[in-house]
């Protein structure tokens, strides 16, 4: 497999590592929604600058968007606020992300089968069973 296949994977992995280290480092005295507002301001500025450099036509590109962009924003706030609360509640960085991501992966496997007609191979079903066993052993 080529680098164009693996580079996005490594971006996701490195981004997630940074995400959790920074979320854990958010001061408990900082109001969560203020911290998220600064986070989104920085994100907006970076994304806007990247769009200006790469985007051909704002008017044309805006017409290509749908409800998913706004819904994505809602889900991102939910995830980030949830992680801030998890870490403030005392979850260990080594367990919070692991347990949450395994749970999400298991639920998405079911959603993929039910809504998107994904087909699970026998080895993937074995992997799901192993994930379920792992969740049992990881629970706090």
C-alpha positions in Angstrom: 0.0 0.0 0.0 1.2 3.5 -0.9 2.0 6.4 1.4 -1.2 8.2 0.3 -3.0 5.3 2.0 -1.0 5.5 5.3 -0.3 9.2 5.7 -3.9 10.1 6.6 -3.9 7.3 9.2 -0.8 8.7 10.8 -2.2 12.2 10.8 -5.3 10.8 12.6 -3.2 8.9 15.1 -0.8 11.8 15.9 -3.7 14.3 16.0 -5.6 12.1 18.4 -2.5 11.7 20.7 -2.1 15.5 20.7 -5.8 15.9 21.3 -5.9 13.8 24.4 -2.7 15.2 25.9 -3.9 18.7 25.4 -7.5 17.9 26.7 -5.9 16.4 29.8 -3.8 19.5 30.2 -6.7 21.9 30.1 -6.8 23.6 33.6 -9.6 22.5 35.8 -10.2 26.2 36.7 -10.8 27.1 33.1 -14.5 27.1 32.2 -14.9 24.3 29.6 -16.8 26.3 27.1 -14.4 29.1 27.2 -11.5 26.7 26.6 -13.5 25.2 23.7 -14.2 28.7 22.3 -10.5 29.4 22.2 -10.0 26.0 20.7 -12.5 26.6 17.9 -11.2 30.1 17.3 -7.8 28.7 16.6 -9.3 25.9 14.5 -11.4 28.4 12.6 -8.4 30.6 11.8 -6.2 27.6 10.7 -9.0 26.2 8.5 -9.9 29.6 7.0 -6.2 30.3 6.2 -5.9 26.8 4.6 -9.1 27.4 2.6 -7.9 30.7 1.3 -4.7 29.1 0.1 -6.5 26.0 -1.5 -10.1 27.0 -2.1 -11.1 28.3 -5.6 -14.5 29.9 -4.9 -16.2 30.5 -1.6 -19.6 31.1 -3.1 -19.4 27.9 -5.2 -17.9 25.9 -2.4 -20.6 27.0 0.1 -23.3 25.8 -2.2 -21.7 22.3 -2.0 -22.3 22.1 1.7 -25.3 20.5 3.4 -26.6 20.0 7.0 -23.7 17.7 7.8 -21.2 20.5 8.4 -23.4 22.0 11.1 -24.2 18.6 12.6 -20.5 17.8 12.6 -19.9 20.9 14.7 -22.4 19.8 17.2 -20.9 16.4 17.5 -17.4 17.8 17.9 -18.4 20.0 20.8 -20.1 17.0 22.4 -17.0 14.9 22.1 -14.6 17.5 23.3 -16.8 18.6 26.2 -17.2 15.0 27.1 -13.5 14.4 27.2 -12.9 17.5 29.3 -15.5 16.2 31.8 -14.0 12.7 31.7 -10.5 14.0 32.6 -11.9 16.3 35.2 -13.8 13.4 36.8 -10.5 11.7 37.3 -10.3 9.3 34.3 -6.7 8.2 33.4 -5.6 9.3 29.9 -4.6 5.7 29.3 -8.1 4.4 29.9 -10.5 7.1 28.9 -9.6 7.2 25.2 -9.1 3.5 24.9 -12.5 2.6 26.5 -14.3 5.3 24.6 -12.8 4.5 21.2 -13.4 0.8 21.5 -17.0 1.5 22.5 -17.4 3.8 19.5 -15.8 1.3 17.2 -18.1 -1.5 18.4 -21.2 0.7 18.0 -20.0 1.9 14.5 -19.6 -1.7 13.4 -23.3 -2.3 14.2 -24.3 1.0 12.5 -22.3 0.1 9.5 -24.0 -3.2 9.2 -27.5 -1.9 9.9 -27.5 1.4 8.0 -24.7 1.1 5.4 -24.9 -2.6 4.5 -21.3 -3.2 5.5 -20.5 -6.9 5.6 -18.4 -8.2 8.5 -16.0 -11.1 7.7 -15.6 -13.9 10.3 -12.2 -12.5 11.3 -13.8 -9.1 12.0 -16.5 -10.8 14.1 -13.7 -12.4 16.1 -12.1 -9.0 16.5 -15.4 -7.6 17.8 -15.6 -10.4 20.3 -12.0 -9.7 21.4 -12.9 -6.0 21.7 -15.9 -6.9 23.9 -13.6 -9.0 26.1 -11.1 -6.1 26.3 -13.8 -3.7 27.4 -14.8 -6.1 30.1 -11.2 -6.2 31.4 -10.6 -2.5 31.0 -13.7 -1.2 32.7 -12.8 1.0 35.7 
